[in-house]
Amino acid sequence: MFNTTHKVVLRSDYVREDGTRAVQLQIITDRKRKVIPLGFHVAPENFDSRGQRIVGLKDKKLEKTYNDAIFKANARLFDIINTLHFTDKVFTVQTIAEMYSNKSIRTSVQSVLAGLIEQESQRYPTSKKDYAQMLVKLNEYCSSATFGDIDTVFVRKWDLHMLSNGLQESTRGKHHKNFKKFLALVRETGAKIIDPYLNFKVQRPRGSRMALLNSELDKLIELFATNELPHNEQEALRCFLWSCGTGMRYQDVVNLTHGQFIGDKMEFVPQKTRKLKLKVVFPIGPNLMALVNTKTGRVFQVTQNATLNKSLKSVRKKAGIKTPMSFHIGRHTFATLFLENGGSPEVCMELMGISKWETIKIYIHLAESRKRKANLLYDARFLAINKQQVPNVV
């Protein structure tokens, strides 16, 4: 392990006749110093040491050229430091300076991310495909990006590249989310890289919340009870009904083990909001528990999300259900039916691991909207009375 710092400075031991000083890149490793000339000179009043940039030149084109050179010098050294970070060798300040001069040395972001993706895919196998697709899209835009290249401009141009190739906002948002995740993992190893998303936000569109009706859920339960579906569809429906009964997300169902059942309760920390450390304690009734057909290890043998949704699409047709079905609809169904049947919003939040009131308000609005619609349908029974225009009786 080594400790390296670097910054741009003005040469302190020599002043030119015109009062300017050489601009240098200073590197300090283990208290040993090395300077690399950047090839241009400026007056002290034109150098912003805090901002690490040239300011106040009359020739703005020249000022931009100098600042570009500073940026590239910092990015180059940034790359070298991260290259050394991912090796076990010990380096001196002289070695770093020599590597700086060797323009062929570059650390590919993709090569580092590929290794991290392999590690994360072992922890979250269901996300492996999403991680791989993110890397493919990154390679399509820039196949040899270095960590010094990654800034707000880079991710903005990458986003425009994906947009020009027909990727929808939700898909682009997913790739940005995964890229941001892996950059954070790189930083956790000690590498000094900036967060390019501090000034670039990708708004993922919020899809319309849909949920099954009570009658539709009853149809699915009856279909499951027949045990006449093909094995893959029966198991997909088993997992989906569990989500309808508990509000659990796909990843939480995948990770659920028998060790999380304590008496008649299920305890887990939702994967999506694990940083908040909100533990969900969910009481499980005997009827819902009947969905569990394993005794040890993972509770459900869950396939890839896309494969599971494909099976659910077939189940939906066989059950004669109008509402579109994907696994996440199970979570929406639990929240909506819980509130429709008189459940408390606060209790619903606890059972679903929801921390924001704004989220539960969406389900409250959906439940109330469906109640109004049902009431209007019931009110239609009295249409004949309205047509007769019966006078009010006092």
Secondary structure as UniProt FT lines:
FT   STRAND          4..10
FT   TURN            17..18
FT   STRAND          21..29
FT   TURN            30..31
FT   STRAND          32..42
FT   HELIX           44..46
FT   STRAND          47..48
FT   TURN            49..52
FT   STRAND          53..54
FT   HELIX           60..85
FT   HELIX           93..101
FT   TURN            103..104
FT   HELIX           109..123
FT   HELIX           125..127
FT   HELIX           128..141
FT   TURN            143..144
FT   HELIX           147..149
FT   HELIX           152..164
FT   TURN            165..166
FT   HELIX           169..188
FT   TURN            189..190
FT   TURN            196..199
FT   HELIX           214..226
FT   HELIX           231..246
FT   HELIX           250..255
FT   HELIX           258..260
FT   STRAND          261..262
FT   TURN            263..264
FT   STRAND          265..268
FT   TURN            272..273
FT   HELIX           274..276
FT   STRAND          280..283
FT   HELIX           286..289
FT   TURN            290..291
FT   HELIX           305..319
FT   TURN            327..328
FT   HELIX           329..340
FT   TURN            341..342
FT   HELIX           345..352
FT   HELIX           357..379
FT   HELIX           380..382
FT   HELIX           383..388
//
